[in-house]
Amino acid sequence: METDKDHIHYMIEAEAMMSVSKIVNLIKSYTTYHTWKKYPNYLRKQFWKEHAFWTDGYFACSVGNVSEEKLRKYIENEG
């Protein structure tokens, strides 16, 4: 994982049976729940209407003939 001002890069390996949308949904649900649990006072000031945290969309891509090490270095240098 690597973060930037307005986005996060994740390198994830998952079972072929799990869809990308399900993985994204799990990540967003888990991180929203735990972030709100840890920082409720601060987040209430920023997100006063609802417990939102993430945007609805996401971008995902797969990689073909690239080594894990090259992909890891790309993600590390992106942020």
matplotlib code that plots the C-alpha trace (Angstrom):
import matplotlib.pyplot as plt

x = [0.0, 1.2, -0.8, -0.9, -2.8, -6.0, -5.6, -4.2, -2.4, -2.9, -1.2, -3.5, -3.5, -6.8, -8.6, -9.9, -13.5, -13.5, -14.6, -12.7, -15.8, -16.2, -12.6, -13.0, -16.2, -14.6, -11.6, -13.9, -16.2, -13.5, -11.4, -14.5, -15.7, -12.3, -11.4, -14.7, -14.1, -10.6, -11.3, -15.0, -14.7, -12.5, -14.6, -17.9, -16.6, -15.7, -18.5, -21.4, -24.2, -23.3, -20.6, -19.2, -15.5, -14.8, -16.1, -18.4, -16.0, -12.6, -10.0, -8.6, -6.3, -4.5, -0.9, 0.3, 3.9, 5.4, 7.3, 6.0, 9.2, 8.8, 5.1, 6.1, 8.8, 6.3, 3.8, 6.4, 7.6, 4.1, 3.3]
y = [0.0, 3.5, 6.7, 10.0, 13.2, 12.0, 8.3, 5.0, 2.3, -1.3, -4.4, -7.2, -10.9, -12.6, -15.8, -15.8, -16.4, -13.0, -10.1, -6.8, -5.0, -7.2, -6.6, -2.9, -3.0, -5.0, -2.6, 0.5, -1.0, -2.1, 1.1, 3.3, 1.4, 1.4, 5.0, 6.2, 4.1, 5.6, 9.3, 10.0, 13.6, 14.7, 13.0, 14.3, 17.9, 16.9, 14.5, 15.9, 14.6, 10.8, 8.4, 8.6, 8.4, 7.1, 8.1, 5.7, 4.9, 3.2, 2.3, -1.1, -2.8, -6.1, -6.6, -9.1, -9.9, -7.8, -9.1, -8.5, -6.6, -4.2, -3.6, -3.0, -0.5, 1.3, 1.6, 2.8, 5.5, 6.7, 8.5]
z = [0.0, -0.8, -0.2, -2.1, -1.4, -3.0, -3.7, -2.4, -4.3, -3.1, -4.4, -3.7, -4.5, -4.3, -5.1, -8.7, -7.4, -5.5, -7.7, -7.7, -6.7, -3.6, -2.6, -3.0, -1.0, 1.8, 2.0, 2.0, 4.6, 6.9, 6.8, 7.2, 10.2, 11.9, 11.0, 12.4, 15.6, 16.1, 15.1, 15.7, 17.0, 14.2, 11.5, 12.8, 12.1, 8.5, 7.6, 9.7, 7.5, 7.3, 8.1, 4.6, 4.0, 0.5, -2.9, -4.7, -7.5, -7.8, -10.5, -10.7, -13.2, -13.5, -14.5, -17.0, -17.5, -14.7, -11.7, -8.2, -7.4, -10.4, -9.4, -5.8, -6.8, -9.1, -6.2, -3.8, -6.2, -7.1, -3.8]

ax = plt.figure().add_subplot(projection="3d")
ax.plot(x, y, z, "-o")
ax.set_aspect("equal")
plt.show()
